Amino acid sequence: MKRNVLIIGAGGVAHVAAHKCAQNNILLGDIHIASRTLAKCEAIIASIKEKGSKRGPGRLQAHALDALDIEATKALIRETGSQIVINVGSPFLNMSVMEACIETGAAYLDTAIHEDPDKVCEPPPWYGNHEWKRRDACKKAGVTALLGAGFDPGVVNAYGRFAMDTYFDQVDSIDIIDINAGSHGRYFATNFDPEINFREFTSTVWSWQNNRWKSSKMFEHRQQWDMPVVGNHTTYLTGHDELHSMSKNLGVPNIRFWMGFGDHYINVFNVLNSLGLLSEKPVRTAEGDEIVPLKVVKAVLPDPASLAKGYTGKTCIGDLVKGTKNGTQQEVLIYNICDHEESYEEVGSQAISYTAGVPVVAAAMLIADGIWDVGHMVNVEELDPAPFIEQMNQMGLVTRVRDAKGDRVLEPQRELLMNAPEEELEDTATYEYFAHDQALLTKGQPSRQQGMR
């Protein structure tokens, strides 16, 4: 069993993760928050105290840290006695923080793939360029390194794995659909770090189709989806982290990621991109100063954390999985609905940060309990998804499933039982209890986040 958590980063996702760690500190122990800017860490602690999130005794402390400094990070891990490190800082930090964990024995978790500041959209698979090169080192050190444990990547990986294990004999395609149907009321803003957000969209879009990588341009392919609660939305084929591990680990021939964009976002993005303002390459001004255009754009846009107050609407993120069961074609949608206003009421955050911050803490709790403490490097889809989904259901991020039986809360053990071959059901009475009444499986459409937090 592992205890004491060091959270690296002090942005919107770190804010949520710290609140959720505090809500579960009886299991997780002391909570430490570290960032280059100490004041941001202290603000998160003040928010935790204001909301009354901390449940039991234990330290709650802020630290100043340059996480690119491996020795400093190692020293802080040892000083705080942290056995779990949740890295929710910039993706530029991943490899430095991971190295510190390997050398100290602390478990490592992140929510996004590592990025080289000088390279945008490296050749696929992206994990092969950096993280997977340290697999042997993690295994030798006996260190659990859980990659991409946010929502996408993270939860959507678990959804794909659960669908394969439960509803299908063969899966032909997984379409990951990410729609933010909310409004922050600003002229233009990004929901997470603008620098990382724009880097996702300024180069090649990679998708996994017919068991090979296929390249396209951003906004080249669009698709309409009619999703639960949020309704009909236009999405665009987009490159994303989870494709680069799921394509290797699941054996599914087609895995695509679709993200919803409004016309206004696309227009502003295209203007900025056409002017060269989204470039990560330095330019020199007439005064002789060297600047990076993308960093200037980031500096003038609203801080994503500032969007939380007044944010309205909901998000819908899920996996639409198609394949066959007993020779019959079928499709299953596994998804989550998250409400911006409810997220703010609970932890002072918007739903985009909430959906990334809750899963990484749920994963940390499974590592603390030993369930996911595997002692080597893994992506989420390589682990049993059932306890992960169950844990999130109790933390304010409830999973639902829509299939031929209807739309209902996804309770993993019940779903596994209901879809198991009859010859595998040893407890006939239990099977009949779940099967006799369809009302036990079907619950009303969600209008809010459901479940205990």
Protein Blocks (a to p, Z undefined) as FASTA:
>chain_A
ZZhiadedjbfklmmmmmmmmmmmmmnopaddddfblmlmmmmmmmmmmnomafbgcddd
dddddfklmklmmmmmmmnopabdcdfbdfklmmmmmmmmmmnopacddfbdcddfkbgh
iaddfklmmmmmmmmmmmmnopacdehiafbgcjlmmmmmmmmmmmpmbdfbdcdddddf
bdehiabdcfbdfklmmmmmmmccdddeehiacdddehkbccddddehklpadddddddf
klmmmmmmnopabdcddddddfklmmmmmmmmmnopmccbdcddfkopacdfklmmmmmp
ccfklmmnopacjddddddddddeehiacdddddddddfklmmmmnopafklmmmmmmmm
mmmmmmmnommmnopacdfklpcfklmmmmmmmnopacddddfkbccdddfklmmmmmgc
fklmmblmlmmmmmmpmklmpccddfbdedjZZ
